[in-house]
Amino acid sequence: MNQLLSSLRSQLLQAQQFLPSLLVDCFEREPILPGTVYTLRRKCGKLSCHCGRGELHESTVLSYRGQGRPQNITPAPEHLESLRNLTEYYRRCRKARAQLVRWQKQLLKLVDELAAVRVQLGEAEFRRLATPPARKPRSSRS
């Protein structure tokens, strides 16, 4: 039982050491933008256009959920790099948050296991203390 306690405590200490590396992306100062910059390919619908033969029209868009509704915005070419950075920072932040959630679940599982073992030890100690001492048989005097 003590070996199990020691093992759980070691695992808990190891898990705790990961926190600083998980928080690095959360401490960044750059603004973030929830969205994605990608290349949109589509047909225009004109019969004589090259897109009808499979060569689709391309445009780079920002897919952004602003003001409560999704929007596809075609930004100016000179703004594309900045927008890519803003959306990349957002993805990093969300990824860091997801890793923190997984880490927290792992940490809570270890804490719960540690508490369960300690409860077992406490109950054993309680049983030992609550059991009345065995009475010695009285010696019979003749």
N, C-alpha and C positions, 0 to 999 in steps of 0.2 A: 504494500500500500504506500509506504514512504517513497519507494522507487517511482511509483506512478505519479505521486505528487511532485517529485523532483523533475520528472520528465515533462509534466504539464507546465510547471513554472519555467523551465528552460524554453519550451516552445513559445510561451507567452512573451518572454523576454526577446526572443528572436523576432517574433511578429512585431513587437513594439519598435524595433530598430528600423523597420521599413517605413515608418511614418514620415520622416523628413524627406525621403526621396519621392514619396507619393504627393507631397504638398508643393513640390517645386513649381509645377505648372499652375497651381492655384494662386501662388504669390506673384505671378507676372503682373506687370502694370499696363501692358498694351490693351487697348480697347478690343472688344470681341464683337463679332456679328454672327447671329445664328442664321446661317444660310450656306449655299454651295455655289461656287462658280464652275460652270461646265459648258461644253460645246453642245449646242442644240442643233440637230439635223432634221430637216423637214422638207416636204414637198409644198410647192406654191399652188399647184392645181392647174396651171396653164398647160394646155396640151402640147405646145411646141417647145416647152422648156426642157433643159437637160435633166432636171430633177425627175422627170417622167421616165428616164432611162436608168435611174438608180443613182445618179450623181446628185445627192441631196444638197440643198442650201444649208450653209453653216453659219451660225452666229453664236458668240459667247454671251451667256446670260448669267445673271445672279438670281438664283431661286431663293427667295426671302419671304419669311412669314412676318410681315410688318403690319401693324394696326389691325391685328386679328384675322387677317386673311392672307393666303399665299399669293405671292406675286412673282412673275418672271420679269426681270428688268434687264434691258440691254444697256450696260454701262459704256461710257466712252473708253476707247482702247487705252488711253493714258491712265485710267483708274483701275484697270484690271489687276495689276500686280498688288496694289494696296488692298483691294477687295479680297484677293486670294489670301493675303496675309491675315486679314481680319477674320475670315472664315476658318482659316487654319488654326489660329489662336483659339477660336471657339471650339473646334473639334478637339484640340489638345486639352482644353479645360474640361470638356464633357468626358473625355477618356479618363482623365485624372480622377474625376468624380466617381466614375464607374469603378475604377480600381480601389478607391477609398471605400466604397460600399462593400466590395468583395472582402477587403482587408478587415473592415469592421465586423462583418459576419463571421470571419475566421476568428477574430479576437474574441467576440462574444461567445462563440462555441467553446473556445479554450477556457474562458472565464467560467462558463456554465459547468464544464467538465471538472474543473478545479473545485468549484463550489460543491458539486455532487460528491466528490471524493472526501472533501472536508466534512460534509454532513454525515457521511458514513462513519468517519472517524469519531465525530461528535456523538453519534448515536451509540457507538460501541462504548465510548467513555461513559455515557449516561447509564447504559445498562450495567456497566461495572460498578458505578457509584450507587445505583439504585438497588442493586441486589443486596439484601441483608447478609451480613457475614454468617457463615455456617456456624451453628452452635456446636460446641464441644459436648460430647456425651458426658453426662454426670457420672462421676464414679460412685459406685454403690458401696456404702460402708456397712460392713456386717458387724 
